[in-house]
Every structure is written in structure tokens, then in C-alpha cells.
Amino acid sequence: MKLRTVFAVTALALAAPSWAHDLSADIAKFNAVAATKKLDSEAALAAKLAFERAQAEMEQSDVKMVLRIRSMTNAGLRALGEQPALLTSEYKRFEAALANPKTNDPVKVAAARETFARLSADMKVYADLENMAVDQMKQALRLIETAPAP
């Protein structure tokens, strides 16, 4: 019974929206399946570990990478004479600003191109981290489904 309480508290804590990938459907499915399983079984414990790891990695990578990406994007936009935008459109605006900069200063344009190159690499890493966390969540769901019933 105590482990079910932990699952319920964890579900509430993890129900906070994710920055990039919404795992709420996965969390709900995990908890629904877990409610029908023997929670102290080896498979259920392994599933819970994978579940927690996926959620923690997603949250950590979201915060770290979003802040880094936003900082680089804003710095590049400012260097090109642009005002920063919302995160969802900043990358595309930055790319467009590079194609047609408002400044003629070659040093600023070169710095912005370097920033964009770093940003592009970080965006790929961020996408990979997100995909890995999603895969781990799927693994946790598969594991909890194999756990024995009580």
C-alpha cells in the first residue's frame, strides 16, 4: 500500500507540464497499468526506475538546453539588430536574420554565424535528449506491463 502512495504522489509531481514533450499521457498510462501490477515485483521496480529516470532526464535536459538555446539565440538576434522573440520562433528568426542581417558589421555577422552554428548543434543534442527520454518512458511502460498482477 505504501508503494501505491508513492506512485500517486509521483504522478502528481510529474503531472507538471514538460517544456517540450508532454509525457502526461505516458504517465497516466504507466500509473493505470501500475495500479494492476504487483508493485514490489522485480519488473515493477525496474519499470519505476526507468520511469523516474526518463522523467528526470527530460526535465533536466529541458531546463538546461532551453536556457542555453534561448541565450545563444537572443545573443545572435541582438548582434544582428533584431529584438528577441518567443522561444518557439527564435531559431527560425535567427536563421532568417542571418540571411538578411540589418547590420553591415562583418565582425557582428561572423559572430552571429558562429553562434548559429553552436545553436544548431545544441538543438540537435536537445532533440536527441528528448527522444532518448521518450524512448526511456516507452521502455518503462513496456516493463510495467510485464510486471505480475498482485
Residue pairs with C-beta under 8 A, 6 or more apart in sequence:
3 39
3 40
4 35
4 39
7 31
7 34
7 35
7 39
7 48
8 31
10 52
11 27
11 28
11 31
14 23
14 27
14 55
15 24
15 27
17 24
18 58
18 59
18 62
19 62
19 63
19 66
20 58
20 62
20 66
20 126
20 130
21 58
21 130
21 133
21 134
23 54
23 55
23 58
23 134
23 137
26 137
26 138
26 141
27 55
29 141
30 47
30 51
30 137
30 140
30 141
30 144
33 141
33 144
33 145
34 44
34 47
34 48
34 144
34 147
36 149
37 43
37 44
37 144
37 147
37 148
37 149
37 150
38 44
38 147
38 148
38 149
38 150
39 45
39 48
39 147
39 150
41 147
41 148
43 143
43 144
43 146
43 147
43 148
44 143
44 144
44 147
46 143
47 140
47 141
47 143
47 144
47 146
47 147
48 140
48 144
50 136
50 137
50 139
50 140
50 143
51 137
51 140
51 144
53 136
54 133
54 134
54 136
54 137
54 139
54 140
55 133
55 137
57 129
57 132
57 133
57 136
58 129
58 130
58 133
58 134
58 137
61 126
61 129
61 130
61 133
62 130
65 122
65 125
65 126
65 129
66 87
66 126
68 122
69 87
69 90
69 91
69 119
69 122
69 123
69 126
70 87
70 90
72 115
72 118
72 119
72 122
73 84
73 87
73 90
73 91
73 94
73 119
74 84
74 90
75 115
76 94
76 97
76 98
76 111
76 112
76 115
76 116
76 119
77 83
77 84
77 85
77 90
77 93
77 94
77 97
78 84
79 103
79 108
79 109
79 111
79 112
79 115
80 94
80 97
80 98
80 101
80 102
80 103
80 108
80 109
80 112
81 97
81 101
81 102
81 103
82 93
82 94
82 97
82 102
84 90
85 93
91 119
91 123
94 112
94 116
94 119
95 116
97 112
98 109
98 112
98 113
98 116
101 108
101 109
101 112
103 109
